[in-house]
Amino acid sequence: MSCRVRRVDALQESDIEGLAAVLFDCVEGGASVGFMHPFTLGQALGWWRGLAADVEAGRRALLVAEDEHGIVGTVHLVLAQPDNQPHRADLCKMLVMRRARKQGVGAALMDAAEREARTLGKTLLVLDTASQDAERLYARMGWNRLGVVPGFALLPDGGPCNTTYFYRQLA
């Protein structure tokens, strides 16, 4: 799949709608990304609207992947960290629509996030995931697996899931 990754510095309504569609698709597909069933498109729209101020203020670096039909994936870096951690960022909400998975979108988003982090002077990235597919991607891309916390979160249907933590030192 051919996709283009870009940074979004200010969320337009069309961005919010595309990002909400991605989030809704992922939660509907069972992704443990902080939301429970029943989950509505309205909730997804509200979540992205709530994030807009952090994006515009530069507290989060938001990246989106687009194909010829619109936004198919996203990831963001939480840049606002405690005073003693200016060198790091949290990589969050790496989401890819089910129709675009296993086509290089996730890898393109991760590459772009790492480049963006380097540009911003970050030397350490951390993330957590409840997805075994994502775990394989992160390991393949050189991320270091720290360990698993059993039953850390819930799947959207209420069942427990493990969470795996990773880090990546940037050169």
trRosetta pair geometry for C-beta under 8 A, 3 or more apart (Angstrom, degrees):
i j d omega theta_ij theta_ji phi_ij phi_ji
1 67 6.2 -54 177 -100 110 132
1 72 7.9 -95 152 103 147 167
1 100 6.0 -167 129 -148 176 84
1 103 3.6 48 5 151 115 133
1 104 6.1 -171 53 47 84 98
1 105 6.4 -18 82 -50 131 96
2 67 6.7 114 84 -131 63 87
2 68 7.9 48 79 -31 102 93
3 65 4.6 28 157 179 137 101
3 66 6.1 153 -160 72 85 33
3 67 5.0 -58 -98 -73 83 75
3 72 6.3 -104 -115 50 134 126
3 73 7.4 32 -179 29 161 114
3 100 7.4 67 -67 -163 139 132
3 104 7.4 180 23 97 110 94
3 105 5.4 54 11 -108 160 86
3 108 5.9 164 77 68 113 164
4 65 7.1 156 76 -153 36 56
4 66 5.3 -23 60 60 88 90
4 67 7.9 152 15 -87 74 32
5 63 5.7 14 -177 178 103 111
5 64 7.0 174 -146 87 59 37
5 65 5.0 -27 -92 -95 80 73
5 66 7.8 161 -87 15 32 70
5 108 5.3 -176 -38 147 129 104
5 109 6.0 175 -115 -93 134 54
5 111 7.9 152 32 73 162 91
5 112 4.2 -127 129 -52 147 159
6 63 7.0 170 87 -150 29 69
6 64 6.1 -17 60 59 76 83
6 66 7.2 -9 14 6 105 114
7 61 6.3 -43 -140 -174 117 89
7 62 6.8 116 -160 78 65 54
7 63 5.5 -43 -96 -95 60 72
7 112 7.8 -168 -59 166 82 118
7 116 6.4 133 -83 -109 126 135
8 11 6.2 59 151 -85 128 62
8 15 5.7 125 -140 -146 150 151
8 55 6.5 -11 107 -176 92 138
8 62 4.7 -44 59 94 97 110
8 63 7.3 166 8 -102 81 20
8 64 5.8 43 -26 -5 120 113
9 55 6.9 165 -167 156 27 91
9 56 7.0 80 156 -114 65 49
9 58 8.0 -2 -146 -81 90 74
9 62 8.0 179 -76 47 26 96
10 52 7.7 45 -161 -166 55 93
10 55 7.0 154 -102 116 28 107
10 56 5.2 53 -107 -101 76 94
11 15 4.8 -135 -151 85 71 129
11 16 5.4 79 167 -58 118 90
11 19 7.7 -56 -136 9 120 145
11 48 6.8 175 -155 159 155 98
11 49 7.7 -160 106 -109 146 44
11 51 7.5 92 -34 90 152 86
11 52 4.4 -103 38 -116 129 97
11 55 5.8 82 -29 69 100 151
11 56 7.5 -90 10 -49 80 95
11 62 7.6 5 -70 71 97 163
12 15 4.8 100 52 3 71 102
12 16 7.2 -136 96 -5 38 87
13 16 5.5 -52 -147 36 36 114
13 17 6.3 37 154 -20 67 104
14 17 5.7 -51 -147 36 32 112
14 18 6.4 30 155 -15 64 107
15 18 5.9 -60 -150 40 30 108
15 19 6.0 25 157 -15 68 111
15 48 7.9 -160 121 167 81 135
15 64 7.0 -137 -146 -41 98 160
15 71 7.2 93 -144 -51 56 145
16 19 5.9 -57 -141 42 27 108
16 20 6.0 31 157 -22 64 109
16 45 6.1 67 154 -147 106 74
16 48 4.7 158 -142 112 79 129
16 49 6.0 43 -140 -68 140 73
16 52 7.4 -26 -84 -72 116 117
17 20 5.8 -54 -144 35 27 112
17 21 6.6 31 154 -22 61 103
17 45 7.1 5 -97 -108 53 102
18 21 5.7 -52 -152 31 32 113
18 22 6.7 31 151 -17 64 102
18 64 7.2 64 110 -158 127 143
18 66 7.8 -7 179 -103 153 99
18 70 4.9 -146 -119 165 120 114
18 71 3.2 103 157 23 124 125
19 22 5.6 -52 -152 34 36 112
19 23 6.4 34 152 -16 68 106
19 44 7.8 -170 116 162 70 101
19 48 4.8 129 97 -112 126 148
19 64 6.9 -92 -80 -104 96 122
19 71 6.0 -45 -64 127 53 162
19 74 5.7 38 -126 -44 94 158
20 23 5.7 -53 -144 40 34 110
20 24 6.0 36 156 -21 67 108
20 41 6.0 81 150 -167 116 76
20 44 3.8 122 -156 123 83 106
20 45 4.5 7 -105 -74 155 59
20 47 7.6 140 -108 52 85 92
20 48 5.5 -109 -64 5 84 136
21 24 5.8 -53 -142 38 28 112
21 25 6.3 31 156 -21 62 108
21 41 7.5 10 -90 -133 56 108
21 44 7.6 138 -46 124 22 149
21 70 7.7 40 59 111 147 134
21 71 7.1 132 59 75 108 103
21 97 7.5 -3 126 -93 90 123
22 25 5.8 -57 -149 36 28 111
22 26 6.4 25 155 -18 64 108
22 71 5.9 -81 -38 125 124 105
22 72 6.8 130 -99 -171 113 20
22 73 6.4 154 -141 -98 141 25
22 74 5.8 127 96 4 159 108
22 95 5.2 115 147 122 111 122
22 96 7.5 -55 -158 -136 111 15
22 97 5.3 -95 -123 -61 75 88
23 26 5.9 -58 -149 36 30 110
23 27 6.3 23 158 -13 66 107
23 33 7.3 -136 -146 99 83 143
23 35 7.7 83 169 2 104 151
23 44 4.4 165 85 -142 119 113
23 47 6.7 -147 159 70 169 135
23 48 7.1 -162 -5 -48 146 108
23 93 7.8 -22 -100 -162 101 119
23 95 6.1 -12 -88 -172 57 171
24 27 6.1 -58 -146 40 28 105
24 28 6.1 29 156 -18 65 111
24 39 6.8 -178 -130 124 68 109
24 40 7.8 -32 -119 148 114 24
24 41 5.1 -2 -92 -99 152 70
24 44 4.5 -82 -56 -34 89 160
25 28 5.7 -57 -144 40 27 112
25 29 6.2 23 156 -16 62 112
25 97 4.8 19 97 -131 157 80
25 98 5.8 -137 164 1 111 92
25 99 8.0 -66 -169 2 149 89
26 29 5.6 -62 -150 41 29 110
26 31 4.1 -29 166 26 91 145
26 33 6.0 26 123 3 128 145
26 95 4.8 -84 -47 -149 156 108
26 96 7.6 103 -86 56 113 36
26 97 7.3 -103 -54 -102 80 40
26 98 7.6 166 -90 -42 51 82
27 30 7.8 106 -177 -27 30 9
27 31 5.9 -80 -84 56 37 89
27 33 6.5 -104 -78 46 82 107
27 35 4.9 -34 -116 81 138 124
27 37 7.5 162 158 -70 101 74
27 39 4.6 -50 131 79 144 164
27 44 7.5 -152 14 -79 135 113
27 156 5.4 120 -170 -88 80 147
28 39 7.1 -134 -63 69 67 115
28 156 8.0 -85 -85 96 18 171
29 98 5.1 162 -87 -64 150 126
30 155 6.0 -7 -170 -170 82 116
30 156 6.0 -139 -132 31 40 111
30 157 7.1 -20 -123 -12 87 106
31 95 7.3 119 130 -121 169 91
31 130 7.7 133 -169 73 61 106
31 131 6.7 -16 -131 -72 88 119
31 156 7.3 47 63 -25 43 117
32 130 3.9 -19 63 67 127 154
32 131 7.6 -172 39 -51 87 76
32 153 5.1 126 172 111 131 128
32 154 6.7 179 -130 96 114 34
32 155 5.0 -81 -73 -104 103 52
32 156 6.9 -151 -91 -30 56 69
32 161 5.0 -144 -38 53 160 149
32 163 8.0 -117 109 -85 136 91
33 93 6.3 82 -166 -119 120 74
33 95 6.7 33 -113 -85 163 111
34 153 8.0 -67 -81 -153 47 136
35 39 5.0 71 149 -109 123 135
35 43 6.9 131 -142 130 132 133
35 44 8.0 -7 -95 -81 169 77
35 47 7.8 -74 -74 -61 127 154
35 156 6.3 6 100 -107 72 100
36 39 6.7 163 87 -60 32 99
36 154 6.9 11 -95 101 104 123
36 156 5.4 156 -138 -148 37 58
36 158 7.0 57 -147 -70 113 68
37 156 4.6 82 -26 156 88 97
37 157 5.7 10 22 -89 130 51
37 158 7.8 -83 46 -27 95 83
39 43 5.7 -107 -163 62 70 141
39 44 7.2 71 162 -47 103 94
39 156 6.5 -63 -17 -149 129 126
40 43 4.8 107 58 1 77 96
40 44 7.2 -138 102 0 48 84
41 44 5.4 -52 -152 37 40 114
41 45 6.3 44 149 -22 69 102
42 45 5.6 -49 -146 34 32 112
42 46 6.4 34 154 -19 63 106
43 46 5.6 -55 -149 38 32 113
43 47 6.4 35 153 -24 65 103
44 47 5.7 -50 -148 30 32 112
44 48 6.7 23 157 -10 64 104
45 48 6.2 -63 -153 41 30 104
45 49 6.2 30 152 -19 66 109
46 49 5.6 -55 -143 38 31 112
46 50 6.2 34 156 -22 65 107
47 50 5.7 -58 -154 34 29 114
47 51 6.7 25 150 -18 63 107
48 51 5.6 -55 -149 34 37 112
48 52 7.1 63 149 -49 63 86
49 52 5.7 -25 -162 -12 39 120
50 53 7.8 -47 178 16 39 98
51 54 5.6 -60 -168 42 60 112
51 55 6.1 60 139 -25 84 105
51 60 6.7 -45 -176 50 101 159
51 62 7.6 110 139 -80 124 136
51 76 7.9 172 180 5 139 173
52 55 5.6 -59 -150 36 34 112
52 56 6.1 27 158 -15 70 109
53 56 5.8 -57 -143 41 30 108
53 57 6.0 22 159 -13 66 114
54 57 5.9 -61 -139 44 27 106
54 59 4.2 -81 -160 70 81 114
54 60 4.5 50 132 2 108 112
54 80 7.4 -99 -150 -1 104 131
55 58 8.0 38 172 -65 28 24
55 59 7.7 -72 -56 54 20 74
55 60 5.2 -51 -84 73 59 102
55 62 4.9 -17 -121 -7 119 129
55 76 7.7 -83 -95 -133 97 140
58 61 7.7 16 -154 -71 59 73
58 79 6.7 -56 152 68 69 147
59 78 7.3 -8 151 -156 78 64
59 79 5.8 -162 -171 60 34 92
59 80 4.0 -6 -152 -31 97 121
60 76 4.9 19 177 169 110 129
60 77 6.6 160 -158 77 60 51
60 78 5.7 -27 -104 -105 86 51
60 79 6.3 -174 -91 10 26 90
60 80 7.5 -48 -51 2 64 97
61 76 6.2 166 80 -158 49 74
61 77 4.3 5 48 48 102 106
61 79 6.0 81 -17 -41 92 120
61 89 7.7 -10 23 -159 113 155
61 113 7.7 141 100 -135 115 72
61 116 5.2 172 147 153 149 136
61 117 7.7 -170 52 -72 150 61
61 120 6.8 -127 -50 -43 149 151
62 74 6.9 -13 -171 -165 88 110
62 76 4.5 -22 -101 -102 62 112
63 74 6.5 158 88 -153 58 60
63 75 5.4 -7 60 61 106 78
63 76 6.6 172 18 -88 70 54
63 109 6.0 149 108 -147 125 81
63 112 5.2 151 -156 114 153 126
63 113 5.9 -129 15 -74 149 78
63 116 6.6 -149 -61 -21 125 154
64 71 5.1 -52 -174 -127 123 109
64 73 7.1 149 -162 86 53 52
64 74 5.0 -20 -106 -99 67 87
65 71 7.1 103 73 -155 49 63
65 72 5.5 -61 102 66 96 84
65 73 3.8 7 43 59 119 101
65 74 7.0 -144 15 -65 77 41
65 96 7.4 -4 53 -112 138 89
65 100 7.7 167 108 148 125 152
65 105 5.0 137 127 -159 161 96
65 108 5.9 103 -111 92 128 120
65 109 5.4 -81 -40 -68 122 99
66 70 6.1 -76 -143 173 95 25
66 71 5.4 -48 -94 -90 82 46
66 72 6.5 131 -123 8 28 84
67 70 7.3 -5 57 47 67 32
67 72 5.2 33 -1 -18 103 137
67 100 6.7 -166 -21 -108 135 128
69 72 7.4 77 68 -62 97 105
71 74 6.8 15 -178 -53 118 102
72 96 6.5 21 142 -155 81 71
72 97 4.8 -90 -158 21 70 116
72 99 7.4 -98 -141 77 111 91
72 100 4.0 84 174 -32 129 165
72 105 5.8 -93 110 -131 114 152
73 94 7.8 7 -177 -175 104 63
73 95 6.1 -177 -147 97 63 57
73 96 4.0 -7 -103 -105 114 71
73 97 6.6 -115 -64 2 68 73
73 100 6.3 -124 -41 97 105 140
73 105 4.6 146 -14 158 151 121
73 106 6.8 -139 -149 -76 153 53
73 108 8.0 113 74 70 143 102
73 109 5.4 -109 130 -54 126 139
74 93 6.5 -14 106 125 101 102
74 94 7.6 -158 97 -135 50 34
74 95 5.3 4 53 54 83 96
74 109 7.2 134 -178 -131 9 138
75 91 6.4 -5 177 -172 115 93
75 92 7.3 146 -167 76 67 41
75 93 6.5 168 -130 90 44 65
75 94 4.3 11 -102 -102 107 73
75 95 7.3 172 -72 19 60 61
75 109 4.5 122 -1 166 123 119
75 110 7.1 86 -15 -75 172 50
75 112 7.8 142 55 75 119 101
75 113 5.1 -58 107 -66 133 135
76 91 7.7 162 88 -153 35 50
76 92 5.5 -27 71 66 82 90
76 93 5.9 15 26 56 94 108
76 113 8.0 -175 -130 -116 10 115
77 89 4.3 16 -176 157 105 141
77 90 7.0 146 -160 72 54 45
77 91 5.9 -27 -101 -98 70 60
77 92 7.5 146 -104 19 19 82
77 113 6.0 151 -53 -158 106 97
77 116 6.5 -166 -2 103 142 120
77 117 5.9 176 -115 -80 156 93
77 120 7.7 169 106 36 152 154
77 122 7.5 -142 -174 -7 142 166
77 125 7.5 -75 -124 -123 107 109
78 81 7.3 110 123 -65 90 80
78 89 6.0 163 69 -168 52 79
78 90 4.1 -1 44 54 113 101
78 92 5.7 52 -26 -7 104 128
79 89 5.4 -23 -96 -113 53 113
79 120 6.6 -87 -120 165 126 154
79 122 7.7 -115 -122 -64 83 129
81 85 4.2 -97 149 95 128 105
81 86 6.5 178 72 -92 114 33
81 88 6.0 115 -100 74 169 82
81 89 6.9 -124 -42 -97 125 47
81 90 7.8 145 -86 -14 104 90
82 85 5.0 64 60 22 82 105
83 86 7.1 -9 -167 -47 36 97
85 88 5.1 -48 176 39 98 108
87 121 7.5 -92 -124 137 57 84
87 122 6.3 120 173 -143 45 52
87 123 4.8 -29 180 36 105 99
87 124 5.8 56 123 18 95 101
88 122 6.1 85 -128 -155 20 100
88 123 7.2 -62 -77 62 61 62
88 124 4.0 -38 -100 80 98 99
88 125 6.8 168 -158 -83 79 29
88 126 6.6 25 -180 -4 125 100
89 117 5.5 -140 35 -122 135 109
89 120 7.4 52 -44 87 142 137
89 122 4.8 -35 -6 -126 107 156
89 124 7.8 157 23 89 55 58
89 125 5.7 -19 68 -111 81 77
89 126 7.9 -174 93 28 39 70
90 125 7.5 125 -121 -161 17 67
90 126 5.6 -38 -112 71 66 87
90 127 6.8 125 -170 -88 67 57
91 94 6.7 19 152 -46 102 111
91 110 8.0 43 -166 -125 150 75
91 113 5.8 77 -126 160 115 147
91 125 5.2 40 -28 -179 111 116
91 126 7.0 -175 17 81 82 33
91 127 4.2 -42 67 -74 99 115
92 127 7.1 -171 -72 -125 42 90
94 106 6.6 71 165 -141 116 90
94 109 6.2 146 -144 114 95 137
94 110 7.1 24 -130 -72 140 85
94 113 7.9 -70 -94 -30 107 157
94 127 7.4 17 -10 -154 122 146
94 129 7.7 -35 47 -95 116 114
94 134 6.6 129 87 -135 124 128
96 100 5.4 -120 177 88 97 101
96 101 5.2 123 111 -85 122 75
96 105 4.9 133 -131 97 126 125
96 106 5.2 -77 -36 -64 145 87
96 109 7.4 -149 -71 -2 103 144
97 100 4.8 67 65 18 90 105
97 101 7.4 -138 92 -33 45 80
98 101 5.8 -35 -149 -4 37 118
100 103 5.7 -98 -175 44 59 127
100 105 4.8 40 146 -19 113 155
101 105 7.1 -85 -99 42 34 117
101 106 7.3 32 -133 -27 69 115
101 133 7.3 8 -170 160 129 154
102 133 8.0 -81 -65 -160 92 128
104 107 5.2 -59 -155 46 59 113
104 108 5.8 63 147 -27 82 103
105 108 5.7 -56 -148 36 30 112
105 109 6.4 29 154 -18 65 106
106 109 5.7 -56 -150 36 31 111
106 110 6.3 29 154 -17 66 106
106 134 7.2 -144 -156 -114 146 74
106 137 5.2 -44 125 -147 135 160
107 110 5.7 -54 -145 38 32 111
107 111 6.3 35 155 -20 65 105
107 137 6.5 -137 -71 -157 76 108
107 140 8.0 -55 -99 97 111 120
107 141 6.6 178 -128 -80 82 122
108 111 5.8 -51 -146 36 30 112
108 112 6.3 27 155 -16 63 108
109 112 5.8 -58 -147 40 30 109
109 113 6.2 31 154 -22 66 107
110 113 5.6 -53 -144 35 31 112
110 114 6.4 30 157 -17 65 105
110 137 7.0 175 -29 151 151 112
110 138 7.5 -171 -120 -100 149 63
110 141 5.5 -31 129 -146 149 171
111 114 6.0 -58 -151 37 28 108
111 115 6.4 27 153 -17 64 107
111 141 7.8 -132 -64 -142 71 128
112 115 5.7 -54 -147 38 33 111
112 116 6.2 34 154 -20 66 107
113 116 5.7 -53 -145 37 30 112
113 117 6.3 34 154 -22 64 105
113 125 7.6 100 136 -131 108 155
114 117 5.6 -51 -146 34 31 113
114 118 6.5 33 154 -19 63 103
114 125 7.1 -97 -105 -13 74 155
114 168 7.1 -65 -108 119 113 147
114 170 6.3 170 -163 -107 90 117
115 118 5.8 -54 -152 35 32 111
115 119 6.4 34 151 -20 65 106
116 119 5.6 -54 -150 35 32 115
116 120 6.3 22 154 -11 65 110
117 120 5.8 -64 -148 44 30 105
117 122 4.0 -70 -177 63 89 126
117 125 5.8 -40 -132 -69 170 118
117 170 6.1 -171 108 -51 117 161
118 121 7.7 55 -179 -64 31 16
118 122 6.8 -85 -71 58 27 74
118 170 5.4 -151 -81 168 89 140
122 125 6.6 72 140 -65 128 81
122 170 6.5 71 108 29 75 144
123 169 6.5 3 158 -160 78 72
123 170 5.2 -138 -146 58 42 91
124 167 6.6 -14 -170 -172 92 110
124 168 7.4 157 -155 82 47 49
124 169 5.8 -20 -101 -108 73 62
124 170 6.9 -137 -62 11 27 87
125 167 6.7 158 86 -159 53 59
125 168 4.7 -6 58 56 102 96
125 170 6.7 70 -10 -35 100 108
126 165 7.1 -9 -171 -170 99 96
126 166 7.1 162 -155 90 53 53
126 167 4.9 -22 -100 -103 74 83
126 168 7.9 -172 -75 20 35 66
127 138 7.2 -145 72 -114 131 143
127 143 7.5 -39 41 -150 114 149
127 165 7.5 166 90 -151 43 54
127 166 5.3 -10 62 62 87 97
127 167 7.8 164 20 -87 64 39
128 152 8.0 -95 174 116 139 158
128 163 5.1 20 174 174 118 111
128 164 6.7 162 -156 80 68 40
128 165 5.0 -30 -99 -96 87 67
128 166 7.3 165 -92 19 36 73
129 134 4.4 -137 -162 97 151 132
129 135 6.0 -169 89 -63 133 73
129 138 7.0 -175 2 -17 148 143
129 163 6.9 156 77 -154 26 68
129 164 5.6 -23 64 59 80 89
129 166 7.2 9 7 2 106 115
130 152 7.6 -146 -89 66 106 107
130 153 5.8 -90 -72 58 142 127
130 155 7.6 -169 143 -85 145 74
130 161 4.5 63 -164 127 125 131
130 162 6.7 152 -134 81 78 47
130 163 5.3 -45 -78 -97 82 68
130 164 7.6 150 -92 13 32 76
131 134 3.7 74 82 10 115 108
131 135 6.6 -170 98 -14 60 79
132 135 5.2 -44 -147 29 38 119
132 136 6.7 41 154 -20 64 98
133 136 6.0 -54 -158 31 33 110
133 137 6.7 31 147 -17 64 105
134 137 5.4 -53 -150 37 39 114
134 138 6.2 37 154 -19 70 104
135 138 5.9 -56 -146 37 29 108
135 139 6.3 27 157 -16 65 108
135 145 7.4 44 -157 -101 98 122
135 164 5.6 40 -101 63 118 154
135 166 7.9 172 -127 -51 67 129
136 139 5.9 -56 -146 39 29 110
136 140 6.2 30 155 -20 64 110
137 140 5.8 -59 -148 38 28 112
137 141 6.3 15 157 -11 64 113
138 141 5.8 -66 -146 43 29 105
138 143 3.9 -44 172 44 92 141
138 145 7.7 114 107 -74 118 83
138 166 5.1 -64 160 -110 146 175
139 142 8.0 92 179 -31 28 11
139 143 6.3 -79 -78 60 32 85
139 145 6.4 -8 -89 -41 100 112
141 168 8.0 -30 115 -101 98 142
142 168 6.6 82 107 -129 87 110
143 166 4.3 31 156 176 124 130
143 167 6.9 159 -165 75 85 23
143 168 4.7 -64 -112 -68 75 104
144 166 6.3 146 74 -158 45 73
144 167 5.4 -24 62 63 101 75
144 168 6.7 158 12 -85 81 50
144 169 7.9 22 0 -2 128 86
145 164 6.3 -32 -146 176 100 116
145 165 7.6 115 -163 83 54 52
145 166 5.6 -38 -99 -98 48 84
146 164 7.8 151 54 178 73 68
146 165 4.2 -35 54 93 121 101
146 166 6.4 -167 -1 -91 88 26
146 167 6.3 62 -47 -5 115 97
147 164 7.2 -152 113 -143 24 68
147 165 6.2 3 55 44 61 100
148 162 5.0 6 -174 175 112 126
148 163 7.0 152 -154 78 63 39
148 164 5.0 -31 -96 -94 78 76
148 165 7.8 -173 -85 11 30 74
149 152 4.0 70 101 -67 112 122
149 162 6.6 162 78 -160 47 72
149 163 5.0 -10 54 60 98 93
149 164 8.0 -173 18 -80 67 30
149 165 7.4 56 -12 -22 101 105
150 162 5.2 -37 -117 -105 45 98
151 160 4.2 -14 -130 -179 82 136
151 161 7.4 116 -117 58 34 19
151 162 6.7 -11 -27 -84 33 59
152 161 7.3 -50 52 92 74 63
152 162 6.3 66 10 -155 96 36
152 163 3.7 -62 57 11 145 117
153 160 7.6 140 86 -154 36 59
153 161 5.6 -27 76 63 83 93
153 163 5.6 81 0 -55 105 118
154 158 5.8 -24 -175 -146 127 30
154 159 6.7 141 -158 73 76 31
154 160 6.0 -55 -104 -100 64 44
154 161 6.7 115 -144 13 16 89
155 158 6.9 -30 70 40 76 22
155 159 4.7 0 35 61 117 85
155 160 7.5 12 -2 72 85 4
155 161 5.1 96 -51 -31 87 123
